[in-house]
């Protein structure tokens, strides 16, 4: 049971319109998430969402009136029409909220681009009479509210704020005023901004999220090999420098949980850590994320205006983290990346065929054991940072994707049981069309030992061919495109064909034997 209740009043505003007010439902959901985290209830909502900035609207501009549905604990649209019509309807809600305040059912007010002299006149007047705390954004409206005698405990402009930082600032100020404990929530999860950010460091998540950036690098590299597009080699060099920035931005956002300001901090720190490579970028992003979380909470506790909170948490965190990497860590991080790549290349150079065979044989156990994304993917990305493609990336495409495609196609053509063709078809199409979803082969591998062994053996053969032709490539792209993103189109094509054909034939044989066995068993019965 919530001990305190608030009313949320206002509009999509002028400046607010471009900073979250354009989507009132999302804005109100974020405030609700923070209210839940603070154990504060929402008693009423009166929010006018216009289809344009309030700086340029007319009375005929389409608008909607949002109110609070206590039964579903969500906001809903109560009325739609022109802005003039919505304002007329909003007056009735204004009077209802004022009555609730006078009756003592509302303990605090959250204002966003409110209208103290118009649609929010009665509610604000009641709040002044009852001397309940008021927080909000919108410089002009908050100033008018304060001048009327409103008990404003936290006010700020809207510039530089986000839905989350505004909501956190509102609830932090109210919780502090009421002497309540409050740990800001990260979205709608059970995690909070105040939780130890170190617990949110997930290298696997950061790497996976950054993968599209690395794939774009491989695409540009392939295109730059076409004579008329050779100038794209300069674009390739630029993209390599962008990779640390991408990783830093992702890491900062994931670790801090504060969306836009964390992304800004990550970008600032990433730009300063470019000389440290992707390892330097990741370190900078992690530090930026930790600092964003820390400085944000500190600034809110010091009652800084929300705009200033964002500037300090976003700008200063990125600058501090990036400077640390730039002056102290970058050379070490770059050297660490180079050493890892050299170790990989030296190992492969000893015997490319053996290296490919071993990698192929181990790649299915690695992904089934959860090792792939934790260990192999980071190595793939380190390889791609230097050359745009990867030895292990080629093994991934040939030993996982193509082997899965062979298994699924075999089950489309000759399924062991009724219904398995329907199960296998989408998997095969995704394998071929997108170069991913190797999990499509799992049902067939786990239900037949011969198929399972065939998958590992076929991956070993594919890896051996990758080593034989000294191929470098990538997965996560359409299978027909993959050879053209490699350093050896013919070699990767043959390695892909080897893994595909081998797994396809073995699965066909396994299914045929299984069907024959089932048929014999039925006759015997």
TARAJO-V176933 format. One record per run of one state. SS is the DSSP state (~ for helix, > for strand, _ for the rest). FROM is the first residue (numbers start at 1). LEN is the number of residues. Records with the same first field share a line. If there is no record, write none. Layout:
BEGIN
SS: FROM-LEN / FROM-LEN
END
This chain:
BEGIN
_: 1-3 / 12-4 / 20-4 / 38-2 / 51-11 / 70-4 / 103-5 / 113-8 / 131-2 / 138-1 / 148-4 / 157-6 / 179-6 / 186-6 / 193-4 / 201-2 / 225-2 / 230-2 / 257-2 / 273-1 / 302-4 / 351-1 / 369-3 / 388-2 / 414-6 / 435-3 / 447-2 / 469-4 / 474-5 / 486-3 / 525-1
>: 4-8 / 40-11 / 62-8 / 74-9 / 108-5 / 133-5 / 152-5 / 185-1 / 192-1 / 390-1 / 473-1
~: 16-4 / 24-14 / 83-20 / 121-10 / 139-9 / 163-16 / 197-4 / 203-22 / 227-3 / 232-25 / 259-14 / 274-28 / 306-45 / 352-17 / 372-16 / 391-23 / 420-15 / 438-9 / 449-20 / 479-7 / 489-36
END
